[in-house]
Amino acid sequence: MSRFMHSSWSRCLQATMLAVVVCFSLGATDAGSRFVDLGHRLMCTCGCSQLLGECNHVGCPESGRERKELSDAIAAGKSDQQIFDWFATKYGTTVLAAPPNSGFNRLAWIAPFVVLAAALVGTTFLVLRWSGIKLIKAQAAAATESALTDPAERERIERIRRETDADGGF
């Protein structure tokens, strides 16, 4: 019985995984969905600061031509990277919706996280140091208090005060 249950669960899991793979792969090679995907990864160069696939202002002088170039490149069978490289060569890297992960751009992606981590570490050390200073002051105050309760120590401090004729900050 247990072997039967195990195999039925295994088959059910396999069928579910197959269904997920099929659902995600539907339309993945469709030229229309690829056009939409790439159009949302490129910027319109007219200065409207919109994605090429979303540029909707009336009379845009650039989006129609760029969309035609994109569809021609897809029809020619170019890969996504080839299309991005061609657009970046023709219009500059500002046409890419996300900067390429190389050179200074990589630093621009990493630097905020490094700065955040350094700030967290610095703040943690600062708080721990402040806590340590409070602890040291509390220990010093406790030691002074215990010294003042000792009659011999109190007599010694009083004698020093009389001899130096100073308050001594006490």
C-alpha positions in Angstrom: 0.0 0.0 0.0 2.8 2.4 0.9 4.6 1.7 -2.4 1.4 2.5 -4.3 0.9 5.8 -2.4 4.5 6.7 -3.0 4.3 6.1 -6.8 1.0 8.0 -7.1 2.5 11.0 -5.2 5.5 10.8 -7.5 3.4 10.8 -10.6 1.3 13.7 -9.3 4.4 15.7 -8.6 5.8 14.9 -12.1 2.5 16.0 -13.7 2.5 19.2 -11.7 6.1 20.0 -12.7 5.3 19.3 -16.4 2.3 21.6 -16.2 4.4 24.4 -14.7 7.1 24.0 -17.4 4.6 24.1 -20.2 2.8 27.1 -18.8 6.0 29.1 -18.5 7.3 28.1 -21.9 4.1 29.0 -23.8 4.8 32.0 -25.9 8.4 32.1 -24.9 9.5 31.9 -28.5 6.6 33.9 -29.9 7.9 36.9 -31.9 5.1 39.1 -30.5 5.9 38.3 -26.8 9.6 38.8 -27.6 8.9 42.2 -29.1 7.0 43.2 -26.0 9.7 41.9 -23.7 12.5 43.7 -25.6 10.4 46.8 -26.0 10.2 47.0 -22.2 14.0 46.6 -21.8 14.8 49.6 -24.2 14.1 53.3 -23.7 12.6 55.6 -26.3 15.2 58.1 -27.4 12.9 61.1 -28.0 13.5 62.3 -24.5 10.2 61.3 -23.0 11.9 59.0 -20.5 9.5 56.2 -21.3 10.2 52.6 -22.2 10.1 52.0 -26.0 7.1 49.6 -25.6 5.2 52.2 -23.5 6.0 55.4 -25.4 2.6 56.8 -26.0 2.9 60.6 -26.5 1.3 62.0 -29.6 3.6 62.6 -32.6 6.7 60.9 -31.1 9.3 61.2 -33.9 11.4 58.3 -32.6 9.3 55.4 -31.2 7.8 54.3 -34.5 11.2 54.1 -36.2 12.8 52.3 -33.2 9.9 49.8 -32.9 10.3 49.1 -36.6 14.1 48.5 -36.1 13.3 46.2 -33.2 10.8 44.1 -35.1 13.2 43.9 -38.1 16.0 42.7 -35.8 13.7 40.1 -34.3 12.6 38.9 -37.7 16.2 38.7 -38.8 16.8 36.2 -36.0 19.2 38.3 -33.9 19.7 37.3 -30.3 18.6 39.6 -27.5 22.2 40.5 -26.8 22.9 41.3 -30.4 19.8 43.6 -30.5 20.9 45.4 -27.3 24.4 45.8 -28.6 23.1 47.2 -31.9 20.8 49.7 -30.2 23.5 50.7 -27.8 26.0 51.3 -30.6 23.5 53.3 -32.6 21.8 55.4 -29.8 24.3 55.1 -26.9 23.9 53.1 -23.7 21.1 55.4 -22.5 18.8 53.5 -24.8 19.1 50.5 -22.4 16.5 50.5 -19.6 19.0 48.8 -17.3 22.7 49.7 -17.5 25.0 46.8 -18.6 26.7 44.9 -15.8 30.3 45.8 -16.7 33.0 48.4 -15.8 31.8 51.4 -13.9 28.2 50.3 -14.1 29.0 47.3 -12.0 30.4 49.6 -9.4 27.3 51.7 -9.6 25.2 48.6 -8.9 27.4 47.3 -6.0 28.4 50.6 -4.3 25.0 51.3 -2.6 25.0 47.9 -0.9 28.6 48.2 0.2 27.9 51.7 1.7 24.8 50.3 3.4 26.8 47.4 4.9 29.6 49.7 6.0 27.1 52.1 7.6 25.4 49.2 9.5 28.8 47.9 10.7 29.9 51.4 11.8 26.7 52.1 13.6 26.9 48.8 15.4 30.5 49.4 16.5 29.5 53.0 17.6 26.5 51.8 19.7 28.6 49.0 21.2 31.3 51.6 22.1 28.8 53.9 23.6 27.4 51.0 25.6 30.9 50.1 26.7 31.6 53.7 27.9 28.4 53.7 29.9 29.4 50.4 31.4 32.9 51.8 32.3 31.4 54.9 33.8 28.9 52.8 35.8 31.8 50.6 37.1 33.9 53.7 38.0 30.9 55.2 39.8 30.4 52.0 41.7 34.1 51.8 42.6 34.0 55.5 43.8 30.9 54.8 45.8 32.4 51.7 47.4 35.6 53.7 48.2 33.6 56.5 49.8 31.8 54.0 52.1 35.1 52.7 53.4 35.9 54.9 56.5 39.7 54.7 56.0 39.5 55.8 52.4 37.1 58.6 53.3 39.7 59.8 55.9 42.5 59.6 53.4 40.6 61.7 50.8 39.7 64.2 53.5 43.3 64.5 54.6 44.4 65.1 50.9 41.8 67.8 50.6 43.0 69.6 53.8 46.7 69.3 52.8 46.2 70.6 49.3 43.5 73.0 50.2 41.6 71.9 47.0 38.2 70.5 46.3 39.7 67.9 43.9 36.5 67.7 41.9 34.8 65.6 44.6 
